[in-house]
Amino acid sequence: FFLMIRRPPRSTPLYSSAASDVYKRQHLYQIYPGGDMLRKNIKDVIVGCRNEKNPKEFLAICLAEAKSEIKETDLAVKYGAILKLLYFYYERIDIIWAGFHILELISSTKYSHKRLGYLVGSFIIPYTKELVIMSPSQLKKDFRSKNIFDICSAIHFAASVCTKELSFTIEDDLQRLITYSKPCIRKRAIVLCRKLVLTNAELGEKIAKMLLDKLLDEDTGVQIAASSAVLDCAQVLPKLFVEGIPPLYKLLDNKNNWIVIKALQALCSLLEVEPRLKGKLEEKMLEILESTKALSVELEIHKQIVKRFSTSSSLLGKTKTKIGNYVENSDPNIRYTGLLVLKKLLKSHRDLLIIYKDKLVKLFVSGDAAIKTRTLEIISENCTTDTFQEIADELIPQLTGGSLILREEIINTLLDIIEANEYQNVKDFEWLFTNFKLFILQCPPSCEYRLASVIQDITIRIEDIRNDACTLSFELIQKHYLDLFYSDKNTNKTEGTNLVDVSYNGHIIGALLYIVGEYATLKQIEDHIELVFEKSMVPENKKLKEGAKIAMLLTVVKMFFKHCSERPADKIKEITTKVAAILDWYTDQMAESLEIYELLNFYYGIISNFETFNYEALVKLMNSCFEEELLPVHAKSQSLIKPDEKLKIGEKMKINQKEFDVLKENQMVKLLIEVEKMNSGGGGKEESKTPPPRKAIAEEKRVSAEGGKEITEPAEETKDSAKTKDKKAFKVKKGFVLPPGAEMADQPQVEIQLAKEDNDSQAPKGKKKVKVKKKEKTTALETPDPKQLSCLLYTSPSPRDRG
């Protein structure tokens, strides 16, 4: 045993750092009598858990050691094990299994053991009914102890684990504890009484009298405890405490502000069962407001006035005059509390916001973050048509230079007011759109979608504002287009800007382009069409989300057709070339989804065939697609629109087996041609990321939508076979199908005859002979048929597959 005590060498001075280090390490392990085993104490467990790379394994080892230690009869060893269990409990390890050992430690005569047992037992004993049944005997024993520390620990434990059955057991001891000579015991007994009233209503009447008797106790601490307990119980069971109105009324004259506040709250909670008390309380509250200098008492009185005495003109007048002083107080705590009172006051008197408008704006400008947030809540909930514009003029300048969180709160608050009751608070929409420019330039990413929706919705609903909306949109696109990508609008836009500060959501960009495409006048389109075309090919557009890309593509097409509607056919060749170049660039850079690719294919089919059909008729036809005005439809109204019965929604799609077989055969032919190209050295190219364009297939049969002619294209020629072909043989343009009854301009009509080869020994069985005959050229159609146009568009080549 003595060899375990390490001492510093004789050459080391006793007060040197080396000697002190040796002595410091002596307490790391406890040496228990009766053995030579070293055991970890609570400090070893905590330090080891923090230093170990795998703390879970270390805690598992310590838990196993604690389980073996807790079974020993020595209470000192048991105390150390339960102390470690307390740490395990905070690490979310189950220790309910140790309940009986904890009760054994509670029965110890040593106060340090008893205190730890009561502390740990209050965590786990409520979850085990057996331990709750076994604990009352020890509690009654400690309640009669001469050591006040044992009594206090037992009261705390009883208040923590109290149940309805336990309350009947300890009821007799309460009377002695609540009249104990020591104030500390009386205060803790009041806490236990509160718990018993809330747990067992059958004992409520008896215990309520005990609590009311302590309201006028000689000790101030006991009075505070009693008034707080009466307040909590009166809010749940007010009828039991009606008899306490006289002593509570006397406490209003107490010099202690805390007691006055609690007594006032308790009396106000009793107004429901005793309405005659209201008149006396009004007089007393007016008297206190005139005499007291304590701001905490005044604020509590004003809270109760707003909550329960809003019909009293005398009290409400006092509150209206006093509340402004609290909001302007130099103490931030008083300002914040004053805002809470003002928020409750404005719920029932929204017209008072005009009086406090200037003070709230001033408070918002100079206050801290919490006060600014509370101020914005008050403005958002109580703003009206008369006050909105003045308040907005004060808040909008705060956007410039503000933090990201502040800008987000301001914009969300103003949008809440704008959207309320379908824009009821907005008088002047022209003024609103002039301020939307700053909204957009300072908008954080979290508000982009909401702000874009509001701007777009107002433009759709109000016809008179569309011109201003288009002017604003063109201005932002021209001067601030790249700024719309940045989430932190206050940073410098340099080439090396961190991507964290960039937002590619494109919600605002999509909304502005939608407004321009739908509502721009011909004059505005002529002035800005080159601008839109230029911005549509900005490299930053590649990173935009799909919705913004589609809006940009649709805007380019809409402006193109509107621009062409007022120009003759011979003056649109240049702009048609530009639009085709934009579609080419989109196909190369931005066609990442099937929807975008199909739109590109669709519109390129129109633009590439301007010379084929009648120009004026085609422009008129396309403009008719965008002429109808889009009106907002309520979500509930949409459910009333029933789909056409011909759609047969919900039924299984029937597949034409013949068409499916033809399609399957064509796919196999494509695959064989690709393999043949690779074998001949034509492979090796990297596949494009965009969907592959539809190409003409050798010997592919195409059937028109209305059962037109079958067309088979000749196979791709090799060097050897090209010599044997007729020089005048015609090859059909890739991707096109001739609609029934329609003839392409400047192209020979193709007639294909299929006939079986009879008695041909060289040709294998099942083969068909193809004969091609040329016909005379036909003139172009004067007016395109919509069916023919749709057939042409959906089979037109993609921008990648021209020539």
C-alpha positions in Angstrom: 0.0 0.0 0.0 2.7 2.4 0.9 4.6 1.6 -2.3 1.8 3.1 -4.2 2.4 6.6 -2.8 5.0 8.1 -5.1 7.2 10.7 -3.7 9.6 13.0 -5.5 13.3 12.2 -5.4 15.4 13.6 -2.5 17.3 15.8 -4.8 14.1 17.6 -6.0 13.0 20.6 -3.8 9.6 20.1 -2.3 8.2 23.3 -3.9 9.7 22.9 -7.3 7.6 22.4 -10.4 8.6 18.7 -10.7 7.5 18.0 -7.2 4.2 19.7 -7.6 3.6 17.8 -10.8 4.0 14.5 -8.9 1.6 15.6 -6.2 -0.9 16.8 -8.7 -1.2 13.3 -10.2 -1.8 11.6 -6.9 -5.6 12.2 -7.1 -6.1 10.7 -10.5 -6.8 7.3 -9.0 -8.6 6.6 -5.8 -7.3 3.9 -3.5 -10.1 2.1 -1.8 -9.5 0.1 1.4 -9.7 -3.6 1.3 -7.8 -4.2 -1.9 -5.0 -3.1 -4.1 -7.1 -2.3 -7.3 -6.8 1.2 -8.8 -10.2 2.7 -9.8 -11.0 5.6 -12.0 -12.8 8.5 -10.4 -15.2 10.9 -12.1 -12.4 13.2 -13.2 -10.6 10.3 -14.9 -13.8 9.4 -16.8 -14.4 13.0 -18.0 -10.8 13.6 -19.0 -10.4 10.2 -20.7 -13.6 10.7 -22.6 -12.4 14.0 -24.0 -8.9 12.7 -24.9 -9.8 9.3 -26.3 -10.1 9.0 -30.1 -13.0 6.6 -29.7 -14.9 7.9 -26.6 -17.8 5.3 -27.0 -15.5 2.4 -26.4 -13.9 4.2 -23.4 -17.3 4.9 -21.9 -18.3 1.3 -22.4 -15.2 0.2 -20.4 -16.0 2.7 -17.7 -19.6 1.6 -17.5 -18.6 -2.0 -17.1 -16.3 -1.0 -14.2 -19.1 1.1 -12.6 -21.5 -1.9 -12.8 -19.0 -4.0 -10.8 -18.2 -1.3 -8.3 -21.8 -0.4 -7.6 -22.5 -3.9 -6.3 -19.9 -3.6 -3.5 -21.1 -3.1 0.0 -18.8 -0.3 0.8 -20.8 3.0 0.4 -17.7 4.9 -0.5 -17.1 2.7 -3.6 -20.8 2.8 -4.4 -20.8 6.6 -4.1 -17.9 6.8 -6.7 -19.8 4.5 -9.1 -23.0 6.4 -8.9 -21.2 9.7 -9.4 -19.9 8.2 -12.7 -23.4 7.1 -13.5 -24.5 10.8 -13.3 -22.0 11.6 -16.1 -23.2 8.6 -18.1 -26.7 10.0 -17.8 -25.7 13.3 -19.4 -24.0 11.3 -22.2 -27.5 9.7 -22.8 -26.6 6.3 -21.5 -29.4 4.4 -19.8 -28.9 4.0 -16.0 -32.4 3.0 -14.9 -31.0 -0.4 -14.0 -29.2 1.2 -11.0 -32.4 2.3 -9.2 -32.1 0.0 -6.2 -28.5 0.9 -5.6 -29.4 4.6 -5.6 -32.1 3.9 -3.0 -29.4 2.2 -1.0 -27.2 5.3 -1.2 -30.1 7.5 -0.2 -30.5 5.5 3.0 -26.9 6.5 4.0 -26.4 8.6 7.1 -23.8 10.7 5.4 -25.2 13.9 3.8 -22.8 13.8 0.7 -24.1 10.3 -0.1 -27.7 11.2 0.5 -27.5 14.3 -1.6 -26.0 12.4 -4.6 -28.6 9.7 -4.3 -31.5 12.1 -4.2 -30.1 14.0 -7.2 -29.5 10.9 -9.5 -32.8 9.3 -8.2 -34.8 12.3 -9.3 -33.8 11.5 -12.9 -34.6 7.8 -13.1 -37.0 6.9 -10.2 -40.1 8.6 -11.9 -39.8 6.0 -14.7 -39.9 3.0 -12.4 -43.1 2.4 -10.4 -41.4 -0.1 -8.0 -38.9 2.5 -6.9 -41.6 5.2 -6.4 -43.5 2.8 -4.1 -40.3 2.1 -2.1 -39.2 5.7 -1.7 -41.9 7.2 0.7 -40.6 5.4 3.8 -37.2 7.0 3.4 -38.8 10.4 2.6 -40.9 10.4 5.7 -37.8 9.5 7.7 -35.8 12.4 6.2 -38.7 14.8 6.7 -38.4 14.2 10.5 -34.6 14.5 10.5 -32.9 17.1 12.6 -30.5 18.0 9.9 -32.0 20.7 7.7 -29.8 19.7 4.8 -31.4 16.2 4.8 -34.8 17.8 4.9 -34.1 20.1 2.0 -32.8 17.3 -0.2 -35.8 15.1 0.6 -38.2 18.0 -0.3 -36.5 18.6 -3.6 -36.6 14.9 -4.4 -40.3 14.7 -3.5 -41.2 17.7 -5.7 -39.4 16.0 -8.6 -41.0 12.5 -8.4 -44.3 13.4 -6.9 -47.3 11.3 -8.1 -50.9 11.2 -7.0 -50.3 8.1 -4.8 -47.2 9.7 -3.2 -49.1 12.9 -2.5 -51.5 11.1 -0.1 -48.5 9.5 1.7 -46.6 12.8 2.4 -49.7 14.9 3.0 -49.4 14.7 6.8 -45.8 15.9 6.8 -46.6 19.1 4.8 -48.3 20.9 7.7 -45.2 20.5 9.9 -42.8 21.4 7.1 -44.7 24.6 6.0 -44.7 25.9 9.6 -41.1 25.0 10.3 -39.0 27.5 12.1 -36.4 27.9 9.4 -37.5 30.0 6.4 -35.4 27.9 4.0 -37.6 24.9 4.9 -40.8 26.9 4.6 -39.9 28.1 1.1 -39.1 24.6 -0.1 -42.3 23.3 1.5 -44.3 25.9 -0.6 -42.6 24.5 -3.7 -43.8 21.0 -2.8 -47.3 22.3 -2.1 -47.5 23.8 -5.6 -46.5 20.5 -7.0 -49.1 18.6 -5.0 -51.9 21.0 -6.1 -51.1 20.6 -9.8 -50.7 16.8 -9.4 -53.6 15.9 -7.2 -56.7 18.1 -7.4 -58.4 16.2 -4.5 -55.9 17.8 -2.0 -56.2 21.2 -3.7 -58.6 22.9 -1.2 -56.6 21.8 1.8 -53.2 22.8 0.4 -54.5 26.1 -1.0 -55.3 27.3 2.5 -51.7 26.5 3.5 -50.4 28.6 0.7 -52.7 31.5 1.3 -51.6 31.6 5.0 -48.0 32.1 3.9 -48.8 35.1 1.7 -48.3 37.4 4.8 -45.4 35.5 6.3 -42.8 37.5 8.2 -40.0 36.5 5.8 -39.8 38.2 2.4 -38.5 35.1 0.7 -41.4 33.1 1.9 -43.8 35.8 0.6 -42.2 35.7 -2.8 -42.4 31.9 -2.9 -46.0 31.9 -1.8 -47.2 34.6 -4.3 -45.4 32.8 -7.1 -47.0 29.4 -6.1 -50.5 31.0 -5.8 -50.1 32.6 -9.2 -49.3 29.3 -10.9 -52.1 27.4 -9.1 -54.7 30.2 -9.6 -54.2 30.1 -13.4 -55.2 26.4 -13.4 -57.7 26.2 -10.5 -58.8 29.8 -9.9 -61.9 28.9 -7.7 -59.7 27.5 -5.0 -57.9 30.8 -4.4 -60.8 33.3 -4.4 -60.4 33.5 -0.6 -56.9 34.8 -1.2 -58.0 38.0 -2.8 -57.8 40.1 0.5 -54.2 39.0 1.3 -53.1 39.4 -2.3 -54.7 42.9 -2.4 -52.7 43.8 0.7 -49.5 42.7 -1.0 -50.0 45.5 -3.6 -48.7 47.9 -1.0 -45.6 45.9 -0.4 -42.2 47.6 -1.0 -40.8 44.7 -2.8 -41.5 45.1 -6.5 -41.4 41.4 -7.3 -44.1 40.7 -4.7 -46.2 43.5 -6.2 -45.9 42.1 -9.7 -46.8 38.6 -8.7 -49.7 39.7 -6.6 -51.1 41.8 -9.4 -50.8 38.9 -11.9 -52.6 36.6 -9.5 -55.4 39.1 -8.9 -55.9 39.6 -12.6 -56.1 35.8 -13.2 -58.9 35.7 -10.6 -61.0 38.3 -12.5 -62.7 35.4 -14.4 -64.3 34.0 -11.3 -64.7 37.3 -9.4 -65.6 40.1 -11.9 -66.5 42.5 -9.0 -62.8 42.8 -8.4 -62.2 44.7 -11.6 -63.4 48.1 -10.3 -61.2 47.9 -7.2 -58.2 46.9 -9.3 -58.7 49.9 -11.7 -58.5 52.3 -8.8 -55.5 50.6 -7.3 -53.6 50.4 -10.6 -54.1 54.2 -11.2 -52.8 54.9 -7.6 -49.7 52.7 -8.2 -49.0 54.4 -11.6 -49.0 57.8 -9.9 -46.9 56.8 -6.9 -44.4 54.2 -8.0 -41.1 54.9 -9.6 -40.3 51.3 -10.5 -40.4 50.9 -14.3 -40.9 47.1 -13.9 -44.1 47.6 -12.0 -45.3 50.2 -14.4 -44.7 47.9 -17.4 -46.5 45.1 -15.7 -49.5 47.3 -15.1 -49.6 48.4 -18.7 -49.5 44.8 -19.9 -52.5 44.0 -17.7 -54.3 47.1 -18.9 -53.8 46.1 -22.6 -54.8 42.5 -21.8 -57.8 42.9 -19.5 -58.7 46.6 -19.1 -58.8 47.7 -22.7 -62.3 49.1 -22.2 -61.3 51.4 -19.4 -60.7 54.8 -21.0 -58.8 56.2 -18.0 -56.3 53.3 -17.8 -55.9 53.1 -21.6 -55.2 56.8 -21.8 -52.4 56.4 -19.3 -50.9 53.5 -21.3 -51.0 55.5 -24.6 -49.0 58.3 -23.1 -46.6 56.2 -21.2 -45.7 53.6 -23.8 -43.9 56.1 -26.0 -41.5 56.9 -23.2 -40.6 53.3 -22.8 -39.9 52.8 -26.5 -37.5 55.9 -26.4 -35.8 54.8 -23.2 -32.0 54.6 -23.3 -32.1 51.1 -21.6 -32.4 48.5 -24.4 -34.2 46.1 -22.0 -36.9 48.7 -21.3 -37.2 49.5 -25.0 -37.7 45.8 -25.8 -40.3 45.3 -23.1 -42.0 48.5 -24.3 -42.2 47.1 -27.8 -43.9 43.9 -26.4 -46.5 46.0 -24.7 -47.0 48.1 -27.8 -47.4 45.0 -30.0 -50.3 43.8 -27.7 -51.8 47.3 -27.7 -51.8 47.6 -31.5 -53.7 44.3 -31.9 -56.8 45.9 -30.6 -56.1 49.5 -31.7 -54.4 49.4 -35.1 -55.2 53.1 -35.7 -52.6 54.0 -33.0 -49.7 53.0 -35.4 -49.9 56.5 -36.9 -49.0 58.0 -33.5 -46.0 55.7 -33.0 -44.9 55.5 -36.6 -42.0 58.0 -36.3 -40.8 56.4 -33.1 -40.8 52.9 -34.5 -38.8 54.0 -37.6 -36.4 55.9 -35.4 -36.1 52.8 -33.1 -35.5 50.6 -36.1 -32.7 52.8 -37.4 -30.8 53.0 -34.1 -31.8 49.8 -32.4 -29.9 46.5 -32.1 -30.8 43.3 -34.0 -33.4 42.0 -31.6 -35.2 45.4 -31.4 -35.1 45.7 -35.2 -36.7 42.3 -35.6 -39.5 43.1 -33.1 -40.1 46.5 -34.7 -40.6 44.9 -38.1 -43.0 42.4 -36.6 -45.1 45.3 -35.2 -45.0 47.1 -38.6 -45.9 44.0 -40.6 -48.9 43.1 -38.4 -50.4 46.6 -38.0 -49.6 48.5 -41.2 -52.6 49.9 -43.1 -53.2 51.7 -46.4 -52.6 55.1 -44.8 -49.3 54.2 -43.1 -47.7 51.9 -45.6 -46.2 54.3 -48.0 -44.7 56.6 -45.3 -43.2 53.6 -43.4 -41.8 52.1 -46.7 -40.1 55.3 -47.6 -38.2 55.1 -44.3 -37.4 51.4 -44.5 -36.3 51.1 -48.1 -33.2 53.3 -47.8 -32.0 50.9 -45.0 -31.5 48.2 -47.7 -28.4 49.9 -49.1 -25.4 48.9 -47.0 -27.3 46.6 -44.7 -26.3 43.1 -43.8 -27.8 40.1 -45.5 -30.1 39.2 -42.6 -31.3 42.8 -42.3 -32.1 43.1 -46.0 -34.0 39.8 -45.9 -36.1 40.9 -42.9 -36.9 44.3 -44.5 -37.9 42.8 -47.9 -40.0 40.0 -46.3 -41.8 42.6 -44.1 -42.6 44.9 -47.0 -43.7 42.0 -49.2 -46.0 40.8 -46.3 -47.7 44.2 -46.3 -47.9 44.4 -50.1 -49.4 41.0 -50.5 -51.9 41.4 -47.7 -55.6 41.0 -48.9 -54.5 41.0 -52.6 -52.5 44.3 -52.5 -55.1 46.2 -50.4 -52.4 48.3 -48.7 -50.9 49.6 -51.9 -52.4 52.9 -53.3 -49.8 53.9 -55.9 -48.4 51.0 -58.0 -46.3 53.4 -60.0 -44.5 54.5 -56.8 -44.2 50.8 -55.9 -42.4 49.9 -59.2 -40.0 52.7 -58.9 -38.9 51.2 -55.5 -38.8 47.6 -56.9 -35.6 48.5 -58.6 -33.8 48.8 -55.3 -35.6 45.7 -54.0 -34.2 43.7 -56.9 -30.7 45.0 -56.7 -30.5 44.4 -52.9 -32.5 41.2 -52.8 -30.9 38.2 -51.0 -31.2 34.7 -52.5 -33.8 33.6 -50.0 -36.3 36.4 -51.2 -35.7 36.1 -55.0 -38.5 33.7 -55.7 -41.1 35.6 -53.6 -40.1 39.0 -55.0 -40.2 37.7 -58.6 -43.6 36.2 -58.1 -45.0 39.5 -56.7 -43.6 41.6 -59.6 -45.0 39.2 -62.2 -48.4 38.8 -60.5 -48.9 42.6 -60.2 -48.0 43.0 -63.9 -50.5 40.4 -64.9 -53.3 41.8 -62.8 -52.9 45.5 -63.5 -53.0 46.5 -67.1 -52.0 50.2 -66.5 -48.8 49.2 -64.8 -47.4 47.0 -67.6 -45.7 49.9 -69.5 -43.8 50.9 -66.3 -43.0 47.2 -65.6 -41.5 46.8 -69.1 -39.5 50.0 -68.7 -38.1 48.8 -65.4 -37.3 45.4 -66.9 -35.4 46.8 -69.9 -33.5 49.2 -67.6 -32.4 46.4 -65.3 -31.5 44.1 -68.2 -29.4 46.8 -69.8 -27.6 48.3 -66.8 -27.7 45.7 -64.0 -28.0 42.3 -65.8 -24.8 40.7 -64.2 -25.7 42.2 -60.8 -28.8 40.0 -60.7 -26.6 36.9 -60.4 -24.9 38.0 -57.1 -26.4 37.1 -53.7 -24.3 39.7 -51.9 -25.2 42.9 -53.8 -22.7 45.0 -51.8 -19.6 43.2 -53.0 -17.5 44.3 -55.9 -18.3 42.3 -59.1 -14.8 41.2 -60.1 -13.7 38.2 -62.2 -12.4 36.5 -59.1 -15.6 36.7 -57.1 -16.2 33.7 -54.9 -19.0 31.5 -56.1 -20.5 31.5 -52.6 -21.6 35.1 -53.3 -23.3 34.2 -56.6 -26.9 33.0 -57.1 -27.9 31.3 -60.3 -31.5 30.7 -59.3 -32.6 33.1 -62.1 -36.1 33.8 -60.5 -35.9 37.6 -61.0 -34.3 37.3 -64.4 -37.0 34.9 -65.5 -39.8 37.3 -64.3 -38.2 40.3 -66.0 -37.9 38.4 -69.3 -41.4 37.1 -69.0 -42.8 40.7 -68.6 -40.7 41.9 -71.6 -41.8 39.1 -73.8 -45.5 39.3 -73.0 -46.2 43.0 -72.6 -43.5 45.0 -74.4 -44.9 47.4 -77.1 -43.6 47.4 -80.7 -41.7 50.6 -80.0 -40.0 49.1 -77.0 -39.2 45.9 -78.9 -37.6 47.8 -81.7 -35.5 49.8 -79.3 -34.3 46.9 -77.1 -34.5 43.7 -79.3 -30.7 43.9 -79.9 -30.1 44.3 -76.2 -32.2 41.1 -75.3 -30.4 39.2 -78.0 -27.0 40.3 -76.7 -27.9 39.4 -73.0 -29.3 36.0 -74.0 -25.8 34.9 -75.1 -24.0 36.0 -71.9 -21.7 33.2 -70.7 -23.1 33.4 -67.2 -26.5 32.2 -68.5 -25.1 28.6 -68.8 -25.3 28.3 -65.0 -28.9 29.4 -64.7 -31.6 27.0 -63.7 -33.8 25.4 -66.3 -36.8 27.8 -65.6 -34.8 30.9 -66.4 -33.3 29.4 -69.5 -36.8 28.5 -70.8 -38.1 32.0 -70.0 -35.1 33.5 -71.9 -35.7 31.3 -75.0 -39.4 32.1 -75.1 -38.7 35.8 -74.8 -36.3 35.8 -77.7 -38.9 34.0 -79.9 -41.8 36.2 -78.8 -39.9 39.4 -79.5 -38.8 38.0 -82.9 -42.3 37.3 -84.1 -43.6 40.6 -82.8 -40.8 42.5 -84.5 -41.4 40.6 -87.8 -45.1 41.4 -87.8 -44.5 45.1 -88.7 -41.7 44.5 -91.2 -41.7 43.3 -94.8 -40.2 39.9 -95.7 -37.1 41.4 -97.4 -36.0 43.2 -94.3 -36.0 40.4 -91.7 -33.2 38.3 -93.2 -30.6 39.8 -90.8 -32.6 39.3 -87.6 -33.6 35.8 -88.7 -29.9 35.0 -89.0 -29.3 36.4 -85.5 -32.1 34.3 -83.9 -30.8 31.2 -85.7 -27.4 32.0 -84.2 -28.9 32.3 -80.7 -30.6 28.9 -81.1 -27.3 27.4 -82.3 -25.6 28.8 -79.2 -28.3 27.5 -77.0 -28.0 24.1 -78.5 -24.3 24.0 -78.0 -24.2 25.5 -74.5 -27.5 25.3 -72.7 -29.5 22.3 -74.0 -29.1 20.2 -70.9 -32.7 19.0 -70.5 -35.2 17.4 -72.8 -37.7 20.3 -72.5 -35.1 22.9 -73.6 -34.0 20.7 -76.5 -37.5 20.1 -77.7 -38.2 23.9 -77.7 -35.0 24.5 -79.6 -36.0 21.9 -82.2 -39.5 23.3 -82.4 -38.5 26.9 -82.9 -35.6 26.2 -85.3 -38.1 24.3 -87.4 -40.1 27.4 -87.8 -37.3 29.9 -88.3 -35.4 27.8 -90.8 -38.5 27.5 -93.0 -39.5 31.1 -93.3 -38.9 31.1 -97.0 -40.8 27.9 -97.5 -44.3 29.2 -96.5 -46.1 32.4 -96.9 -44.2 34.8 -94.6 -47.2 37.0 -93.5 -49.4 34.0 -92.8 -46.8 32.2 -90.7 -46.1 35.3 -88.6 -49.8 35.9 -88.1 -50.2 32.3 -87.1 -47.4 32.4 -84.5 -48.4 35.7 -83.1 -51.9 34.3 -82.5 -50.3 31.9 -80.0 -49.3 34.8 -77.7 -52.2 37.3 -78.3 -54.6 35.9 -75.7 -54.2 37.7 -72.3 -53.2 35.5 -69.4 -55.4 36.1 -66.4 -54.7 34.8 -62.9 -56.8 31.9 -61.7 -57.4 31.1 -58.1 -56.2 27.7 -56.9 -59.7 26.7 -55.8 -61.1 27.7 -59.3 -58.6 25.4 -61.0 -60.2 22.3 -59.4 -63.5 23.3 -61.1 -62.0 23.0 -64.6 -62.6 19.4 -65.8 -60.5 17.8 -68.5 -61.9 16.8 -71.9 -63.5 13.4 -71.9 -61.6 12.5 -75.1 -58.3 12.6 -73.1 -59.2 9.5 -71.3 -57.0 10.3 -68.3 -56.3 7.2 -66.2 -56.7 4.6 -68.9 -53.8 2.5 -70.1 -52.2 3.7 -73.3 -52.8 1.3 -76.2 -49.8 0.6 -78.4 -50.1 -0.1 -82.1 -48.1 -3.2 -82.5 -47.4 -2.6 -86.2 -46.0 0.8 -85.5 -44.0 -0.5 -82.6 -42.5 -3.2 -84.8 -41.5 -0.7 -87.4 -39.9 1.5 -84.8 -38.0 -1.5 -83.3 -36.8 -2.4 -86.8 -35.6 1.1 -87.4 -33.7 1.2 -84.1 -31.9 -2.0 -85.1 -31.0 -0.5 -88.5 -29.5 2.5 -86.7 -27.4 0.3 -84.5 -26.1 -1.8 -87.4 -25.1 1.4 -89.3 -23.2 2.8 -86.2 -21.4 -0.6 -85.8 -20.5 -0.5 -89.5 -19.2 3.0 -89.2 -17.0 2.1 -86.3 -15.6 -0.9 -88.1 -14.8 1.2 -91.1 -12.9 3.7 -88.9 -15.6 6.4 -88.7 -15.9 6.1 -84.9 -13.8 7.5 -82.1 -15.6 10.8 -81.6 -16.8 11.8 -78.2 -20.5 11.8 -77.6 -22.1 15.1 -77.1 -23.7 15.9 -73.7 -26.9 17.1 -75.4 -29.5 14.7 -76.8 -28.4 13.4 -80.3 -30.3 15.0 -83.2 -32.8 13.0 -85.3 -30.9 12.0 -88.4 -32.1 10.3 -91.6 -31.8 6.5 -91.4 -30.9 4.3 -94.3 -33.8 2.5 -95.8 -36.1 3.9 -93.1 -39.8 3.9 -93.6 -41.8 6.9 -92.5 -45.5 7.0 -92.3 -47.4 10.3 -92.2 -49.9 11.2 -89.5 -52.9 10.7 -91.7 -51.8 7.6 -93.6 -49.8 9.4 -96.3 -47.2 8.0 -98.6 -44.4 5.7 -97.4 -41.0 7.2 -98.0 -37.8 5.3 -98.0 -34.5 7.2 -98.2 -31.6 5.7 -100.0 -28.7 4.3 -98.0 -25.6 6.3 -97.4 -23.3 5.9 -100.4 -19.8 4.5 -100.2 -17.0 5.3 -102.6 -17.5 2.1 -104.7 -21.3 2.3 -104.8 -21.4 6.0 -105.6 -20.1 5.3 -109.1 -22.9 2.9 -110.0 -25.6 5.3 -108.8 -27.5 7.5 -111.2 -26.1 11.1 -111.0 -29.7 12.5 -111.0 -30.7 10.3 -108.0 -32.4 12.5 -105.3 -31.8 12.2 -101.6 -34.6 13.4 -99.3 -33.7 16.1 -96.8 -32.9 14.7 -93.4 -35.6 14.6 -90.8 -38.5 15.8 -93.0 -41.7 14.0 -93.7 -44.0 15.2 -96.5 -47.5 15.7 -95.1 -50.4 14.3 -97.1 -51.3 16.6 -100.0 -48.4 19.0 -99.4 -45.5 19.6 -101.8 -42.2 21.2 -100.8 -41.1 24.2 -102.8 -38.1 23.9 -105.1 -37.8 20.1 -104.4 -38.8 17.2 -106.7 -41.6 15.1 -105.7 -40.5 11.5 -104.8 -42.7 8.5 -105.7 -41.5 5.2 -104.3 -42.8 1.9 -105.7 -42.3 -1.3 -103.9 -42.5 -4.5 -105.9 -41.3 -8.0 -105.3 -38.6 -9.3 -107.5 -39.9 -12.3 -109.5 -37.6 -15.1 -110.6 -34.5 -13.1 -109.6 -31.9 -15.7 -108.7 -29.4 -13.1 -107.5 -31.7 -11.4 -105.0 -32.4 -13.3 -101.7 -35.9 -14.0 -100.7 -37.9 -11.4 -98.8 -36.0 -8.5 -100.4 -37.8 -5.6 -102.0 -36.8 -3.6 -105.0 -37.0 0.2 -104.8 -37.7 2.3 -107.8 -37.4 6.1 -107.7 -39.1 8.4 -110.1 -38.7 12.1 -110.3 -41.6 14.5 -110.9 -41.8 18.1 -111.9 -41.2 20.8 -109.4 -44.2 22.5 -107.7 -44.7 26.0 -106.4 -44.7 26.9 -102.7 -47.9 26.8 -100.7 -49.5 30.2 -100.4 -51.1 29.6 -97.0 -49.8 27.0 -94.5 -52.2 24.5 -93.1 -51.8 24.2 -89.3 -51.8 20.4 -89.6 -49.2 20.5 -92.3 -47.2 23.1 -90.3 -47.3 21.0 -87.1 -46.2 17.9 -89.1 -43.3 19.8 -90.5 -42.2 21.3 -87.2 -42.2 18.2 -85.2 -40.1 16.4 -87.8 -37.7 19.2 -88.6 -34.0 18.9 -88.1 -32.3 20.1 -85.0 -29.9 23.1 -85.2 -27.0 20.6 -84.9 -28.2 18.6 -88.0 -28.3 21.3 -90.7 -26.9 20.7 -94.2 
